[in-house]
């Protein structure tokens, strides 16, 4: 069997009990389960808590004409103990609403969080950021934008958003990754991908928009 082929599927998991442990801004489920083992048979009964997060879309706004990226700075509760600051530099992002495609979410969030019009999208990857305890699934894109008018404060008041938008050269943004100032997974992945692909994007996207 190739490493690309999964040995098991969800049919190889027995859910013995499920209950809601918490319902608030997020939801936590408690599960009792068993799963198949590589050596054969079924493993012991396990108790696991699952942070139910759903899917989200993240987009790196890139301006190939000026070789600039757009980043969002905002407070994040998960970084409350961070030695640098709980205000993180991130990409445009939002939760996927029912019936919305990831592309629609990227376009909507770009407008809400940064006042940007997205002219084209290119998928970078899809991934689970923390599958050991969370169901969150990320769709990550790079978006073609004009950055010359970007900046200022953005976000929806009804969602408590307070976002400061930064426009900076691609090389400077990547330097923030290497120095550890940008320290969240989606932004690191997106900017590393851009560093490897910006020349290709410039050739493809400069004729658009």
N, CA, C and O of each residue as an XYZ file, in Angstrom:
836
protein
N       0.844     -1.207      0.000
C       0.000      0.000      0.000
C       0.873      1.249      0.000
O       1.826      1.348      0.773
N       0.542      2.205     -0.873
C       1.277      3.461     -0.945
C       0.972      4.331      0.267
O      -0.111      4.247      0.846
N       1.944      5.174      0.650
C       1.722      6.091      1.756
C       0.599      7.079      1.418
O       0.011      7.680      2.317
N       0.302      7.248      0.125
C      -0.779      8.140     -0.279
C      -2.150      7.535     -0.019
O      -3.146      8.258      0.017
N      -2.216      6.226      0.163
C      -3.491      5.547      0.405
C      -3.704      5.363      1.902
O      -2.877      4.758      2.585
N      -4.818      5.890      2.410
C      -5.124      5.736      3.829
C      -5.468      4.287      4.138
O      -6.202      3.644      3.388
N      -4.934      3.771      5.249
C      -5.195      2.386      5.626
C      -6.644      2.181      6.032
O      -7.208      1.111      5.803
N      -7.261      3.214      6.643
C      -8.607      3.111      7.160
C      -9.446      4.303      6.706
O      -8.912      5.280      6.181
N     -10.755      4.218      6.911
C     -11.673      5.325      6.667
C     -12.529      5.509      7.918
O     -12.307      4.838      8.926
N     -13.499      6.411      7.857
C     -14.342      6.648      9.036
C     -15.193      5.432      9.386
O     -15.728      5.343     10.492
N     -15.321      4.479      8.429
C     -16.042      3.245      8.744
C     -15.264      2.376      9.734
O     -15.810      1.422     10.289
N     -13.997      2.706      9.952
C     -13.182      1.944     10.898
C     -13.135      2.591     12.266
O     -12.219      2.342     13.049
N     -14.136      3.434     12.555
C     -14.279      4.053     13.868
C     -15.667      3.733     14.407
O     -16.661      3.923     13.706
N     -15.747      3.251     15.642
C     -17.024      2.996     16.311
C     -17.293      4.128     17.307
O     -16.557      4.278     18.282
N     -18.333      4.918     17.072
C     -18.739      5.951     18.015
C     -19.696      5.312     19.006
O     -20.808      4.939     18.634
N     -19.288      5.180     20.249
C     -20.080      4.495     21.265
C     -21.011      5.448     22.001
O     -22.092      5.053     22.439
N     -20.591      6.710     22.137
C     -21.417      7.693     22.858
C     -20.965      9.094     22.454
O     -19.771      9.352     22.308
N     -21.924      9.986     22.276
C     -21.628     11.381     21.960
C     -22.519     12.283     22.796
O     -23.722     12.043     22.903
N     -21.939     13.318     23.389
C     -22.755     14.297     24.117
C     -22.103     15.670     24.006
O     -20.885     15.789     23.870
N     -22.939     16.698     24.068
C     -22.442     18.067     24.053
C     -21.953     18.453     25.442
O     -22.718     18.415     26.406
N     -20.692     18.820     25.547
C     -20.123     19.237     26.824
C     -20.237     20.737     27.041
O     -20.309     21.206     28.177
N     -20.253     21.490     25.939
C     -20.310     22.950     26.062
C     -20.871     23.541     24.786
O     -20.532     23.103     23.687
N     -21.739     24.547     24.936
C     -22.248     25.317     23.804
C     -22.142     26.792     24.145
O     -22.790     27.270     25.076
N     -21.336     27.501     23.401
C     -21.175     28.933     23.591
C     -20.803     29.532     22.254
O     -21.420     29.213     21.238
N     -19.788     30.406     22.240
C     -19.282     30.929     20.970
C     -18.792     29.784     20.102
O     -18.920     29.824     18.879
N     -18.225     28.751     20.745
C     -17.864     27.511     20.086
C     -18.582     26.368     20.776
O     -19.300     26.584     21.751
N     -18.394     25.148     20.278
C     -19.029     23.967     20.848
C     -17.979     22.888     21.086
O     -17.054     22.715     20.292
N     -18.138     22.165     22.195
C     -17.261     21.044     22.513
C     -18.113     19.797     22.703
O     -19.102     19.817     23.436
N     -17.725     18.713     22.040
C     -18.395     17.436     22.178
C     -17.493     16.453     22.914
O     -16.274     16.470     22.744
N     -18.096     15.600     23.729
C     -17.381     14.496     24.365
C     -17.800     13.208     23.678
O     -18.988     12.947     23.489
N     -16.811     12.407     23.307
C     -17.093     11.164     22.594
C     -16.401      9.982     23.261
O     -15.282     10.101     23.760
N     -17.080      8.848     23.260
C     -16.453      7.577     23.581
C     -16.395      6.788     22.276
O     -17.390      6.683     21.558
N     -15.218      6.235     21.978
C     -15.054      5.586     20.681
C     -13.998      4.496     20.731
O     -13.206      4.396     21.668
N     -14.020      3.689     19.687
C     -12.957      2.724     19.411
C     -12.583      2.861     17.940
O     -13.418      3.212     17.107
N     -11.324      2.581     17.631
C     -10.937      2.585     16.227
C     -10.061      1.381     15.910
O      -9.399      0.817     16.781
N     -10.079      1.005     14.635
C      -9.267     -0.124     14.183
C      -7.790      0.175     14.381
O      -7.373      1.333     14.371
N      -6.999     -0.884     14.562
C      -5.570     -0.729     14.768
C      -4.791     -1.344     13.606
O      -5.258     -2.279     12.955
N      -3.599     -0.805     13.360
C      -2.788     -1.269     12.244
C      -2.428     -2.752     12.364
O      -2.305     -3.444     11.353
N      -2.257     -3.244     13.600
C      -1.889     -4.649     13.808
C      -3.092     -5.583     13.708
O      -2.945     -6.805     13.758
N      -4.290     -4.997     13.565
C      -5.500     -5.811     13.475
C      -6.370     -5.652     14.711
O      -5.879     -5.351     15.799
N      -7.661     -5.857     14.528
C      -8.600     -5.777     15.643
C      -8.933     -4.345     16.012
O      -8.613     -3.398     15.293
N      -9.594     -4.218     17.169
C     -10.041     -2.911     17.648
C      -9.262     -2.487     18.877
O      -8.945     -3.314     19.733
N      -8.955     -1.215     18.967
C      -8.244     -0.692     20.120
C      -9.155     -0.531     21.326
O     -10.341     -0.853     21.256
N      -8.611     -0.036     22.427
C      -9.414      0.142     23.639
C     -10.412      1.286     23.474
O     -10.282      2.113     22.571
N     -11.401      1.320     24.349
C     -12.357      2.422     24.352
C     -11.644      3.704     24.782
O     -10.928      3.720     25.784
N     -11.844      4.770     24.022
C     -11.186      6.045     24.273
C     -12.216      7.122     24.603
O     -13.321      7.128     24.060
N     -11.845      8.016     25.484
C     -12.647      9.205     25.788
C     -11.933     10.403     25.153
O     -10.769     10.661     25.461
N     -12.617     11.130     24.273
C     -12.017     12.267     23.596
C     -12.966     13.461     23.599
O     -14.183     13.306     23.490
N     -12.388     14.650     23.726
C     -13.154     15.885     23.589
C     -12.829     16.491     22.221
O     -11.670     16.555     21.811
N     -13.877     16.932     21.532
C     -13.711     17.486     20.190
C     -14.181     18.935     20.165
O     -15.335     19.231     20.473
N     -13.274     19.830     19.796
C     -13.606     21.236     19.615
C     -14.211     21.372     18.219
O     -13.513     21.229     17.214
N     -15.519     21.651     18.166
C     -16.249     21.678     16.900
C     -16.129     23.067     16.295
O     -16.682     24.029     16.828
N     -15.414     23.176     15.193
C     -15.074     24.484     14.631
C     -15.602     24.673     13.215
O     -15.803     25.809     12.786
N     -15.832     23.587     12.480
C     -16.298     23.731     11.104
C     -15.172     24.105     10.162
O     -13.996     23.959     10.497
N     -15.535     24.592      8.976
C     -14.524     24.956      7.989
C     -14.413     26.470      7.871
O     -15.371     27.202      8.121
N     -13.237     26.917      7.488
C     -12.963     28.342      7.339
C     -12.154     28.554      6.066
O     -11.497     27.639      5.570
N     -12.215     29.775      5.549
C     -11.451     30.126      4.360
C     -10.493     31.258      4.695
O     -10.867     32.236      5.341
N      -9.264     31.113      4.251
C      -8.216     32.107      4.479
C      -7.655     32.521      3.119
O      -7.464     31.686      2.235
N      -7.393     33.823      2.963
C      -6.879     34.302      1.682
C      -5.730     35.286      1.894
O      -5.823     36.211      2.701
N      -4.652     35.068      1.156
C      -3.511     35.980      1.137
C      -3.712     36.973     -0.007
O      -3.591     36.581     -1.168
N      -4.013     38.241      0.273
C      -4.172     39.220     -0.803
C      -2.806     39.639     -1.358
O      -1.930     40.084     -0.616
N      -2.645     39.487     -2.671
C      -1.362     39.792     -3.310
C      -1.575     40.696     -4.511
O      -2.458     40.460     -5.336
N      -0.760     41.728     -4.596
C      -0.765     42.673     -5.704
C       0.499     42.427     -6.526
O       1.581     42.852     -6.120
N       0.388     41.743     -7.689
C       1.587     41.401     -8.462
C       2.195     42.602     -9.193
O       3.373     42.570     -9.547
N       1.418     43.648     -9.423
C       1.935     44.826    -10.118
C       2.912     45.591     -9.231
O       3.921     46.110     -9.709
N       2.605     45.659     -7.926
C       3.463     46.367     -6.978
C       4.298     45.418     -6.121
O       5.147     45.861     -5.347
N       4.054     44.104     -6.260
C       4.722     43.079     -5.449
C       4.494     43.343     -3.960
O       5.430     43.341     -3.161
N       3.222     43.572     -3.609
C       2.837     43.899     -2.239
C       1.801     42.904     -1.732
O       1.037     42.330     -2.509
N       1.791     42.709     -0.421
C       0.770     41.887      0.223
C      -0.002     42.745      1.214
O       0.474     43.789      1.662
N      -1.204     42.284      1.547
C      -2.057     42.974      2.513
C      -2.260     42.055      3.712
O      -2.668     40.903      3.562
N      -1.972     42.574      4.904
C      -2.113     41.803      6.137
C      -3.086     42.497      7.084
O      -3.228     43.720      7.068
N      -3.749     41.696      7.905
C      -4.694     42.201      8.895
C      -4.124     42.006     10.294
O      -3.607     40.938     10.621
N      -4.223     43.042     11.112
C      -3.775     42.972     12.499
C      -4.998     43.044     13.403
O      -5.791     43.980     13.302
N      -5.156     42.052     14.296
C      -6.288     42.061     15.207
C      -5.993     41.218     16.448
O      -5.094     40.377     16.446
N      -6.765     41.459     17.502
C      -6.620     40.729     18.755
C      -7.130     39.310     18.601
O      -8.163     39.077     17.973
N      -6.382     38.334     19.194
C      -6.777     36.930     19.176
C      -6.674     36.349     20.574
O      -5.608     36.379     21.190
N      -7.787     35.819     21.077
C      -7.821     35.290     22.442
C      -6.864     34.115     22.619
O      -6.316     33.921     23.704
N      -6.659     33.326     21.554
C      -5.753     32.183     21.669
C      -4.312     32.573     21.917
O      -3.513     31.750     22.364
N      -3.969     33.824     21.631
C      -2.598     34.313     21.835
C      -2.499     35.219     23.053
O      -1.569     36.018     23.156
N      -3.451     35.103     23.977
C      -3.515     36.018     25.120
C      -2.243     35.989     25.964
O      -1.892     36.991     26.587
N      -1.552     34.854     25.991
C      -0.324     34.728     26.780
C       0.935     34.919     25.944
O       2.040     34.704     26.442
N       0.789     35.319     24.683
C       1.945     35.436     23.802
C       2.907     36.512     24.299
O       2.486     37.604     24.679
N       4.188     36.198     24.295
C       5.193     37.133     24.823
C       5.316     38.379     23.966
O       5.640     39.449     24.481
N       5.059     38.261     22.647
C       5.130     39.428     21.773
C       3.898     40.294     21.933
O       3.985     41.452     22.341
N       2.741     39.718     21.604
C       1.478     40.453     21.657
C       0.345     39.524     21.252
O       0.537     38.666     20.391
N      -0.842     39.676     21.855
C      -2.001     38.923     21.374
C      -2.651     39.567     20.152
O      -3.665     39.062     19.669
N      -2.100     40.661     19.639
C      -2.531     41.229     18.362
C      -1.649     40.620     17.273
O      -0.451     40.895     17.216
N      -2.234     39.803     16.420
C      -1.483     39.043     15.430
C      -1.612     39.653     14.038
O      -2.613     40.290     13.711
N      -0.589     39.445     13.239
C      -0.630     39.783     11.820
C      -1.088     38.543     11.063
O      -0.459     37.487     11.140
N      -2.190     38.684     10.332
C      -2.821     37.526      9.711
C      -3.253     37.836      8.281
O      -3.130     38.963      7.801
N      -3.757     36.813      7.626
C      -4.366     36.952      6.323
C      -5.863     37.224      6.500
O      -6.395     37.107      7.604
N      -6.519     37.578      5.432
C      -7.982     37.703      5.445
C      -8.574     36.323      5.715
O      -8.133     35.335      5.127
N      -9.578     36.245      6.608
C     -10.123     34.935      6.953
C     -11.537     35.055      7.497
O     -11.931     36.096      8.022
N     -12.294     33.969      7.361
C     -13.634     33.925      7.918
C     -14.186     32.518      7.900
O     -13.736     31.669      7.131
N     -15.176     32.276      8.763
C     -15.838     30.979      8.800
C     -16.753     30.832      7.584
O     -17.350     31.801      7.116
N     -16.850     29.610      7.089
C     -17.725     29.313      5.951
C     -19.163     29.178      6.448
O     -19.450     28.331      7.295
N     -20.054     29.999      5.931
C     -21.470     29.893      6.274
C     -22.119     28.799      5.446
O     -21.640     28.496      4.353
N     -23.211     28.190      5.944
C     -23.903     27.155      5.164
C     -24.300     27.672      3.779
O     -24.844     28.769      3.650
N     -24.025     26.880      2.756
C     -24.385     27.247      1.401
C     -23.362     28.105      0.684
O     -23.506     28.363     -0.511
N     -22.329     28.553      1.388
C     -21.283     29.371      0.770
C     -20.125     28.502      0.309
O     -19.730     27.565      1.003
N     -19.582     28.811     -0.855
C     -18.360     28.160     -1.299
C     -17.172     28.876     -0.663
O     -17.300     30.035     -0.268
N     -16.018     28.213     -0.555
C     -14.825     28.895     -0.032
C     -14.469     30.143     -0.829
O     -14.017     31.138     -0.262
N     -14.673     30.091     -2.143
C     -14.369     31.255     -2.974
C     -15.271     32.439     -2.608
O     -14.808     33.578     -2.558
N     -16.537     32.175     -2.355
C     -17.455     33.236     -1.947
C     -17.058     33.820     -0.597
O     -17.166     35.028     -0.386
N     -16.601     32.972      0.312
C     -16.161     33.448      1.623
C     -14.936     34.348      1.473
O     -14.856     35.399      2.108
N     -13.993     33.942      0.644
C     -12.780     34.740      0.440
C     -13.123     36.124     -0.085
O     -12.568     37.121      0.376
N     -14.034     36.188     -1.043
C     -14.427     37.473     -1.624
C     -15.154     38.332     -0.601
O     -14.895     39.531     -0.499
N     -16.069     37.722      0.164
C     -16.813     38.465      1.186
C     -15.897     38.995      2.288
O     -15.989     40.159      2.677
N     -15.030     38.145      2.779
C     -14.167     38.548      3.887
C     -13.135     39.587      3.457
O     -12.756     40.445      4.254
N     -12.678     39.520      2.217
C     -11.730     40.526      1.729
C     -12.352     41.914      1.780
O     -11.680     42.888      2.116
N     -13.632     42.003      1.447
C     -14.321     43.284      1.497
C     -14.559     43.730      2.933
O     -14.328     44.891      3.272
N     -15.023     42.805      3.784
C     -15.361     43.155      5.165
C     -14.130     43.504      6.001
O     -14.152     44.453      6.784
N     -13.064     42.733      5.829
C     -11.899     42.887      6.688
C     -10.853     43.864      6.153
O     -10.062     44.406      6.924
N     -10.845     44.091      4.841
C      -9.775     44.924      4.284
C     -10.236     45.882      3.197
O      -9.420     46.631      2.660
N     -11.521     45.880      2.858
C     -12.007     46.766      1.819
C     -11.442     46.463      0.451
O     -11.256     47.370     -0.360
N     -11.166     45.192      0.183
C     -10.509     44.788     -1.068
C     -11.480     44.104     -2.022
O     -12.357     43.351     -1.601
N     -11.311     44.375     -3.303
C     -12.007     43.635     -4.349
C     -11.065     42.551     -4.865
O      -9.925     42.829     -5.236
N     -11.552     41.320     -4.882
C     -10.746     40.187     -5.338
C     -10.997     39.972     -6.828
O     -12.136     39.777     -7.251
N      -9.938     40.009     -7.608
C     -10.052     39.881     -9.060
C      -9.869     38.447     -9.538
O     -10.389     38.078    -10.591
N      -9.143     37.637     -8.784
C      -8.922     36.231     -9.139
C      -8.444     35.497     -7.891
O      -7.900     36.106     -6.971
N      -8.652     34.193     -7.872
C      -8.244     33.363     -6.739
C      -7.464     32.152     -7.238
O      -7.761     31.592     -8.293
N      -6.456     31.760     -6.453
C      -5.708     30.532     -6.737
C      -5.590     29.750     -5.435
O      -5.114     30.268     -4.425
N      -6.031     28.499     -5.475
C      -5.982     27.688     -4.258
C      -4.542     27.304     -3.929
O      -3.784     26.873     -4.798
N      -4.183     27.467     -2.660
C      -2.858     27.059     -2.184
C      -2.909     25.632     -1.659
O      -2.150     24.775     -2.112
N      -3.811     25.369     -0.695
C      -3.947     24.035     -0.121
C      -5.175     23.989      0.775
O      -5.833     25.004      1.000
N      -5.475     22.804      1.280
C      -6.506     22.594      2.285
C      -5.891     21.737      3.394
O      -5.119     20.821      3.113
N      -6.233     22.032      4.658
C      -5.581     21.283      5.730
C      -6.342     21.408      7.047
O      -7.147     22.321      7.232
N      -6.069     20.465      7.963
C      -6.550     20.517      9.345
C      -5.455     21.164     10.193
O      -4.359     20.610     10.277
N      -5.705     22.314     10.826
C      -4.652     22.963     11.600
C      -4.337     22.273     12.927
O      -3.209     22.359     13.412
N      -5.326     21.585     13.525
C      -5.080     20.942     14.818
C      -5.974     19.719     14.981
O      -6.862     19.718     15.833
N      -5.755     18.666     14.171
C      -6.665     17.521     14.160
C      -6.624     16.660     15.415
O      -7.451     15.761     15.566
N      -5.690     16.913     16.309
C      -5.664     16.158     17.561
C      -6.834     16.470     18.471
O      -7.121     15.708     19.394
N      -7.521     17.589     18.223
C      -8.634     17.917     19.111
C      -9.676     18.831     18.504
O     -10.667     19.151     19.160
N      -9.474     19.266     17.248
C     -10.398     20.203     16.624
C     -10.813     19.699     15.243
O     -10.020     19.090     14.524
N     -12.084     19.967     14.883
C     -12.583     19.580     13.567
C     -12.341     20.644     12.515
O     -12.716     20.450     11.359
N     -11.722     21.772     12.880
C     -11.548     22.873     11.935
C     -10.802     22.421     10.684
O      -9.829     21.671     10.761
N     -11.282     22.897      9.517
C     -10.679     22.575      8.228
C     -10.499     23.871      7.459
O     -11.439     24.655      7.329
N      -9.293     24.101      6.948
C      -8.946     25.375      6.331
C      -8.824     25.242      4.813
O      -8.158     24.343      4.301
N      -9.483     26.160      4.113
C      -9.274     26.350      2.674
C      -8.391     27.590      2.528
O      -8.778     28.680      2.947
N      -7.213     27.428      1.938
C      -6.260     28.529      1.849
C      -6.060     28.943      0.392
O      -5.773     28.111     -0.469
N      -6.218     30.246      0.132
C      -6.117     30.798     -1.211
C      -5.142     31.967     -1.244
O      -4.814     32.561     -0.217
N      -4.690     32.277     -2.449
C      -4.037     33.547     -2.737
C      -4.988     34.321     -3.634
O      -5.549     33.757     -4.574
N      -5.177     35.616     -3.353
C      -6.114     36.418     -4.105
C      -5.445     37.582     -4.806
O      -4.578     38.245     -4.236
N      -5.846     37.830     -6.041
C      -5.335     38.946     -6.829
C      -6.084     40.221     -6.440
O      -7.309     40.279     -6.542
N      -5.347     41.242     -5.996
C      -5.957     42.504     -5.568
C      -5.098     43.679     -6.036
O      -3.924     43.521     -6.369
N      -5.717     44.862     -6.053
C      -4.980     46.110     -6.165
C      -4.803     46.648     -4.745
O      -5.781     46.845     -4.024
N      -3.557     46.884     -4.351
C      -3.269     47.283     -2.965
C      -3.079     48.785     -2.790
O      -2.873     49.251     -1.669
N      -3.147     49.552     -3.880
C      -2.793     50.969     -3.774
C      -3.722     51.758     -2.866
O      -3.304     52.763     -2.291
N      -4.977     51.328     -2.721
C      -5.906     52.052     -1.854
C      -6.187     51.320     -0.545
O      -7.038     51.756      0.230
N      -5.487     50.216     -0.285
C      -5.729     49.425      0.926
C      -5.116     50.098      2.142
O      -4.156     50.861      2.037
N      -5.693     49.796      3.296
C      -5.200     50.343      4.556
C      -6.352     50.774      5.434
O      -7.517     50.619      5.068
N      -6.024     51.317      6.598
C      -7.052     51.829      7.493
C      -7.623     50.781      8.423
O      -7.057     49.701      8.594
N      -8.762     51.120      9.025
C      -9.424     50.265     10.002
C     -10.678     49.655      9.382
O     -11.422     50.324      8.665
N     -10.897     48.375      9.671
C     -12.005     47.644      9.062
C     -12.591     46.662     10.072
O     -12.151     46.582     11.218
N     -13.606     45.910      9.609
C     -14.258     44.914     10.442
C     -15.702     45.264     10.698
O     -16.112     46.416     10.556
N     -16.483     44.246     11.082
C     -17.904     44.424     11.356
C     -18.119     44.699     12.839
O     -17.681     43.924     13.689
N     -18.793     45.800     13.145
C     -19.063     46.148     14.546
C     -19.883     45.067     15.241
O     -19.643     44.758     16.408
N     -20.860     44.486     14.519
C     -21.735     43.490     15.142
C     -21.007     42.199     15.488
O     -21.511     41.391     16.269
N     -19.830     42.003     14.914
C     -19.020     40.830     15.247
C     -17.839     41.185     16.142
O     -16.979     40.344     16.404
N     -17.797     42.434     16.611
C     -16.728     42.856     17.504
C     -15.372     42.919     16.848
O     -14.352     42.821     17.530
N     -15.337     43.081     15.533
C     -14.065     43.099     14.812
C     -13.431     44.488     14.853
O     -14.105     45.499     14.654
N     -12.162     44.519     15.107
C     -11.375     45.756     15.103
C     -10.064     45.426     14.398
O      -9.129     44.917     15.016
N     -10.003     45.717     13.106
C      -8.915     45.236     12.244
C      -8.155     46.419     11.655
O      -8.748     47.325     11.070
N      -6.848     46.397     11.818
C      -5.993     47.386     11.172
C      -5.296     46.718      9.993
O      -4.674     45.665     10.139
N      -5.410     47.342      8.828
C      -4.881     46.754      7.595
C      -3.511     47.344      7.274
O      -3.310     48.557      7.330
N      -2.577     46.460      6.937
C      -1.212     46.860      6.574
C      -0.927     46.426      5.142
O      -1.332     45.343      4.718
N      -0.234     47.271      4.408
C       0.235     46.942      3.059
C       1.756     47.012      3.083
O       2.323     48.042      3.448
N       2.416     45.938      2.701
C       3.873     45.931      2.748
C       4.449     45.060      1.646
O       3.766     44.175      1.131
N       5.697     45.301      1.282
C       6.332     44.504      0.229
C       6.333     43.023      0.585
O       6.461     42.648      1.750
N       6.191     42.200     -0.428
C       6.212     40.753     -0.226
C       7.445     40.321      0.548
O       7.337     39.510      1.467
N       8.608     40.841      0.200
C       9.853     40.439      0.861
C       9.846     40.824      2.336
O      10.370     40.086      3.170
N       9.261     41.967      2.666
C       9.181     42.386      4.065
C       8.232     41.475      4.848
O       8.497     41.131      6.000
N       7.126     41.091      4.210
C       6.178     40.202      4.876
C       6.821     38.848      5.166
O       6.627     38.281      6.242
N       7.585     38.335      4.206
C       8.244     37.053      4.421
C       9.313     37.162      5.502
O       9.535     36.214      6.255
N       9.971     38.310      5.579
C      10.968     38.515      6.641
C      10.312     38.460      8.017
O      10.932     38.011      8.981
N       9.055     38.915      8.117
C       8.335     38.836      9.389
C       8.079     37.384      9.786
O       8.023     37.060     10.972
N       7.925     36.514      8.791
C       7.800     35.080      9.078
C       9.109     34.534      9.621
O       9.122     33.841     10.638
N      10.202     34.842      8.953
C      11.499     34.296      9.368
C      11.925     34.814     10.731
O      12.653     34.131     11.451
N      11.473     36.034     11.102
C      11.821     36.598     12.410
C      10.853     36.172     13.508
O      11.086     36.466     14.681
N       9.770     35.483     13.147
C       8.816     35.011     14.143
C       7.748     36.011     14.522
O       6.947     35.736     15.415
N       7.706     37.184     13.862
C       6.647     38.150     14.166
C       5.300     37.646     13.667
O       4.278     37.834     14.327
N       5.297     37.004     12.501
C       4.098     36.322     12.023
C       4.186     34.883     12.497
O       5.076     34.139     12.085
N       3.258     34.490     13.367
C       3.393     33.217     14.071
C       2.108     32.399     14.086
O       1.880     31.619     15.011
N       1.269     32.570     13.068
C       0.081     31.727     12.938
C       0.168     30.921     11.650
O       0.714     31.386     10.649
N      -0.381     29.697     11.688
C      -0.105     28.705     10.649
C      -0.511     29.147      9.255
O       0.287     29.042      8.324
N      -1.743     29.643      9.085
C      -2.212     29.976      7.746
C      -1.350     31.059      7.102
O      -1.049     30.995      5.910
N      -0.957     32.049      7.894
C      -0.135     33.131      7.352
C       1.254     32.631      6.977
O       1.797     33.021      5.943
N       1.824     31.780      7.802
C       3.146     31.220      7.498
C       3.084     30.383      6.217
O       3.923     30.536      5.329
N       2.095     29.504      6.129
C       1.963     28.647      4.945
C       1.751     29.492      3.697
O       2.388     29.269      2.667
N       0.840     30.473      3.799
C       0.530     31.297      2.644
C       1.720     32.106      2.160
O       1.977     32.171      0.958
N       2.444     32.721      3.077
C       3.586     33.548      2.685
C       4.764     32.709      2.194
O       5.502     33.138      1.308
N       4.944     31.516      2.765
C       5.977     30.622      2.242
C       5.630     30.183      0.817
O       6.501     30.121     -0.052
N       4.351     29.880      0.589
C       3.917     29.495     -0.754
C       4.143     30.646     -1.736
O       4.622     30.435     -2.850
N       3.796     31.861     -1.315
C       3.971     33.019     -2.185
C       5.440     33.235     -2.517
O       5.778     33.588     -3.647
N       6.311     33.026     -1.544
C       7.739     33.213     -1.784
C       8.252     32.256     -2.860
O       9.184     32.576     -3.598
N       7.636     31.091     -2.935
C       8.050     30.113     -3.943
C       7.362     30.331     -5.293
O       7.842     29.836     -6.313
N       6.243     31.064     -5.313
C       5.430     31.132     -6.524
C       5.163     32.543     -7.040
O       4.432     32.694     -8.018
N       5.724     33.580     -6.422
C       5.362     34.936     -6.810
C       5.740     35.257     -8.258
O       5.028     36.009     -8.925
N       6.834     34.707     -8.748
C       7.228     34.996    -10.133
C       6.215     34.415    -11.119
O       5.865     35.053    -12.112
N       5.754     33.211    -10.837
C       4.718     32.601    -11.662
C       3.436     33.419    -11.612
O       2.803     33.644    -12.644
N       3.045     33.867    -10.414
C       1.829     34.669    -10.274
C       1.953     35.992    -11.021
O       0.999     36.440    -11.657
N       3.109     36.608    -10.946
C       3.303     37.872    -11.658
C       3.117     37.693    -13.158
O       2.498     38.529    -13.816
N       3.651     36.607    -13.697
C       3.499     36.339    -15.131
C       2.035     36.079    -15.490
O       1.554     36.527    -16.531
N       1.329     35.349    -14.614
C      -0.058     34.972    -14.910
C      -1.039     36.102    -14.644
O      -1.983     36.292    -15.411
N      -0.833     36.854    -13.573
C      -1.843     37.802    -13.098
C      -1.656     39.237    -13.577
O      -2.614     40.010    -13.560
N      -0.478     39.608    -13.995
C      -0.264     41.015    -14.384
C      -1.088     41.426    -15.598
O      -1.303     42.616    -15.825
N      -1.544     40.467    -16.369
C      -2.368     40.785    -17.540
C      -3.846     40.919    -17.174
O      -4.665     41.253    -18.029
N      -4.196     40.658    -15.899
C      -5.585     40.726    -15.460
C      -5.813     42.016    -14.667
O      -4.883     42.610    -14.121
N      -7.061     42.417    -14.625
C      -7.451     43.509    -13.737
C      -7.009     44.890    -14.165
O      -7.293     45.870    -13.476
